[in-house]
Amino acid sequence: MLLHPDRQYTLTELSTKLQVPVTTLQREVGRLVEAGLLTERRVGRSRLLAANPANRYAGPLTQLVALAFGPIVVVEEEYRGIDGVDAVAIYGSWAARYAGEPGPPPNDLDVLIIGSPDRTLVYEAADRVERHLDLPVGPTVCSLRRWVQANDALIQQLRSSPLVWVLGDPDRLVDA
């Protein structure tokens, strides 16, 4: 929930996602609401829960959760070991927020895969990342040659924007 502060969840949604009984979740959610880490509002019989970014602990906890379970970790796990992948980076709004640029929370995750991997494996990995993070994932495959030559608008744009390198050494790629 900290990684999606703009979303609200019902207890049933959280119970299903976390594979935890609703009764157990109710107890823990009650504690988090009482501590001010979550907010709740009732709509009919449903309790809508969301992270409370105004809580003084929300920022540090969000950073900790992102480091331990966020996109960098999940993308690395899914793309590591795919033959033909030379490097992987996250770009776009997620990378911009990670770099400290202001703006709304990202609605998706843009992943750059440099190399010549099997595209089916790339898209299967993207699907797994999407399911794990509950965030749409858009993979972009770029050949090593295209990345190094950087003679097209897309590569120039990517290089001038925030990139969060997940796998590979970007300096080695430029020197290749």
GINORRA-V590246 format. One line per field, one symbol per residue. ss: DSSP state (h for helix, s for strand, l for the rest). Layout:
ss: ???
This chain:
ss: lhhhllllsshhhhhhhhlllhhhhhhhhhhhhhlllssssssllssssssllllllhhhhhhhhhhhhlhhhhhhhhhlllllssssssslhhhhhhlllllllllsssssssslllhhhhhhhhhhhhhhhllssssssslhhhhhhlllhhhhhhhhlllssssllhhhhhhl
